[in-house]
Amino acid sequence: MGFIMSDNPPKDIKQFFFNKRWWIITTVLLVVFTLWTSEFQQANTTSVLVSTLRHSTPLVLGAMCGLLCERSGVINIGIEGQMLMSAWGGFMVASTSGSLLLGVFAGIGIGMMMGGVLAGISVGLRGDQIIAGTVINIAALGITSFFFSLGRTLPSGKAQVIKLGPLADIPVAGRVLFSNKPITYLTLLMVPTLWFLLFRTKWGLRTRAVGEHPSAAETVGISVIGMRYLNVIMGGGIAGLAGAYLSLEAVGSFERVMTNGKGFVALAVMIFGRWNPVGAWGAALLFGYASAIQTQFQFRDWLTDDPQFIGIIPFIVTIVVLAGFVGRARPPASIGQPYSRE
Amino acid sequence: MSNLRLFLMPILAVALAIATGALIIALSGSSPVDAYKALIDGSLSDSKSIGRTLEKATPLVMGGLAVAFAFKAGLFNIGGQGQLVFGALIAGAVGYGVTGLPWIIHTPLALLAGAVAGAMWGAIPGILKASRGAHEVITTIMLNFVALNMTDWLASKVWREEGVIVRTPHIESSAEIPRWGELPAGFFLAVVVAFLCWYLLRSTTFGFEIKSVGLNPNAASYAGISVKKIVIMTMAISGLLAALGGAIETQGVVGRYEPGFNAGLGFEGITIALLARTHPLAVIPAAVLIGAMEAGGSMMQFKADVSPEITDIIQALILIFVATPILVRWFLSQKETNELSVSTTWGS
């Protein structure tokens, strides 16, 4: 949970609950709201939670990509384009070769290449990071529309649910946590792993140093340019995994503009989670929930004549989060500034 | 700094993009010569195709101006798409809903209504940035999605024409922007607006304040300029410009608002503004260039069997070559570069 593993754990338990009161209140409200919209039935509650987790997966991955880049001082506004290119590339490879695994690797590879482009422009050539990201988004839109041919399918079908033995039989939790598809499991594992790497290893310390105070990092012998290249390319790979999730695991085909703003929502998720993997995971669940209750609205016959109002919920939530939290969350200090040795 | 070099750089970027595009066409198994011949045929060969090029270029001039204008204050408005569809819809609604006016009142009234709607929509990210520090890149993109859904709803529920197709009724003839022969009058309106923007930025106090905020908000604030006010005003004007493009499109070309009809127009504004290096007058030739590609795209598919999306790729390549500082560095020595920068206010 977002409030258990922050980077400075609180000393006193009372203080802890007080500090996290908004998280706790929100969680309680969401639980009550979920039970109410699903009419207090176990099957409905389970389906809301399952759908929350599925909607949150690409957002978690996108946010991980964003925070890897931003923790080392590079804004990545091109997550959307990186996801879209990988969704397309992964699908093309999987549909040609017939192997989903190959498709996922292709998606990750293309994501890393896109990360390399962003790093090349913004770190290597010291161009403006936001413009570089926008270029990636627009280029991805053009390239995927041009090279996409209709009528392709996945010979093997999309990725299947893997049930984790007896764990999957636990009521509610079994369906929600232990009967998922491969990339969803991988995402759930990636959150604590990345948290551990960022806050408990040498690599993580270096990454944060490079993002906070690059010239100080350079004086103790850390290669700022090297760290930034490494992290932006790795971040691209994670965004690529998110793209592969969309085309190979969630939908099972490629559609034009199938990312539909998820890369940008992921940035808001990252800010809401205060550049912390676990916090971002909690925030992504909140956004996933905002998408999941859309289906629940339909079950209850609310606003079915005006689907547009339901469609804008995640975007409105993003704006509210940005407007409400950006001032209070502090980004890495050197973000947005190209680095050059004196 | 040498003006000639500044002028050459975008041309070189376009040339590189066209050459790379030729390579892609050749690799996909068609003849690049035939394809580009057809492209020119469909966009510049006679008065009819030139008229179509200018027609396509009109919203692009406005979209490019919207991005370029915001850039002057250090703001990156990616919300042109949403502002444009709002302008197009409101102009359409006023165009058909208000009847019995002479055209001399009705046409400007509908244009103005669309523009004001866009200004209000554009002001929202400005207010969010000035009061809460939310970065405009994300809020404008989110507002694009909101605007698409909202205009969709208004066109399908509130102002819908009877029938199966979701669209507003055709506007009154008194709200239509005329054509002079094959030439669309709307294009000349856009050119006039470009000159107005250039004058405003170059020779007025307000323009000076905008540029000061763009160069250094702290210094501008110290000099007594209200940075928040400038941010909100600039975003509103930027939204107004994009929306006016949508209104001209409705009143001069389409004749009504139809969801999905203006798809993608707002994003091309970014390419155009960067190609013009954010100069309001340079936006005009940049928009005509992209407009010619759009106008000739269908001819290219018809004659040379090349998918018209190749023009999207060429545009993306232009953007890459324009935005990649390597070209800038190559042409200008490093100290002279007035590079475009919008990343400084991220998250603060």
Contacts between the chains, C-beta under 8 A, distances in Angstrom:
chain1	res1	chain2	res2	distance
A	75	B	343	5.8
A	75	B	346	5.4
A	77	B	137	6.0
A	121	B	323	7.4
A	121	B	324	5.7
A	121	B	325	7.4
A	125	B	324	6.6
A	125	B	325	4.8
A	125	B	326	5.5
A	125	B	329	7.5
A	126	B	325	6.7
A	127	B	323	6.6
A	127	B	324	6.4
A	127	B	325	4.2
A	127	B	339	7.3
A	128	B	323	7.7
A	128	B	339	6.7
A	128	B	340	5.8
A	128	B	341	4.9
A	128	B	342	6.1
A	128	B	343	5.4
A	129	B	343	4.7
A	130	B	76	6.0
A	130	B	137	6.1
A	130	B	342	5.0
A	130	B	343	4.7
A	130	B	346	7.3
A	131	B	76	7.8
A	131	B	274	7.2
A	131	B	323	5.0
A	131	B	340	6.1
A	131	B	342	6.7
A	131	B	343	8.0
A	132	B	323	6.6
A	134	B	76	7.6
A	134	B	78	6.9
A	134	B	137	7.9
A	134	B	270	6.2
A	134	B	323	7.9
A	135	B	316	7.6
A	135	B	319	5.2
A	135	B	320	5.5
A	135	B	323	4.9
A	135	B	324	7.9
A	138	B	267	6.1
A	138	B	270	6.8
A	138	B	271	6.9
A	138	B	315	7.5
A	138	B	316	5.4
A	138	B	319	5.8
A	139	B	316	3.8
A	139	B	317	7.7
A	139	B	319	7.0
A	139	B	320	6.3
A	141	B	267	7.6
A	141	B	312	7.0
A	141	B	316	7.6
A	142	B	309	6.8
A	142	B	312	3.4
A	142	B	313	4.8
A	142	B	315	6.5
A	142	B	316	4.1
A	143	B	313	6.2
A	143	B	316	6.8
A	145	B	309	4.7
A	145	B	312	5.9
A	146	B	307	6.1
A	146	B	309	4.0
A	146	B	310	6.1
A	146	B	312	6.3
A	146	B	313	5.2
A	261	B	141	6.7
A	261	B	142	7.3
A	261	B	145	5.5
A	264	B	138	5.6
A	264	B	141	5.0
A	264	B	142	6.8
A	265	B	142	7.9
A	267	B	138	5.9
A	268	B	138	6.2
A	268	B	142	8.0
A	271	B	347	6.8
A	306	B	153	6.1
A	306	B	157	6.9
A	308	B	149	4.0
A	308	B	150	6.8
A	308	B	152	5.4
A	308	B	153	4.0
A	309	B	149	7.5
A	309	B	153	7.1
A	311	B	145	7.9
A	311	B	149	5.0
A	312	B	145	6.7
A	312	B	146	4.8
A	312	B	149	4.8
A	312	B	150	7.4
A	315	B	142	4.4
A	315	B	143	7.7
A	315	B	145	4.5
A	315	B	146	5.3
A	316	B	142	7.7
A	316	B	146	6.7
A	318	B	138	7.0
A	318	B	142	5.0
A	319	B	128	7.0
A	319	B	134	7.1
A	319	B	139	5.5
A	319	B	142	5.1
A	319	B	143	7.2
A	322	B	128	7.3
A	322	B	132	7.6
A	322	B	134	4.0
A	322	B	135	7.2
A	322	B	138	5.9
A	322	B	139	6.2
A	323	B	128	5.0
A	323	B	131	8.0
A	323	B	132	4.1
A	323	B	134	4.6
A	323	B	139	7.7
A	324	B	132	7.1
A	326	B	132	6.6
A	326	B	133	5.0
A	326	B	134	5.3
A	326	B	135	7.3
A	326	B	347	6.0
A	327	B	132	6.1
A	327	B	133	4.8
A	329	B	347	7.5
A	330	B	347	8.0
A	331	B	346	6.7
A	331	B	347	3.8
A	331	B	348	7.4
A	335	B	343	7.9
A	335	B	346	5.7
A	335	B	347	6.7
A	336	B	343	3.6
A	336	B	344	5.8
A	336	B	346	4.6
A	337	B	343	7.6
A	337	B	344	7.7
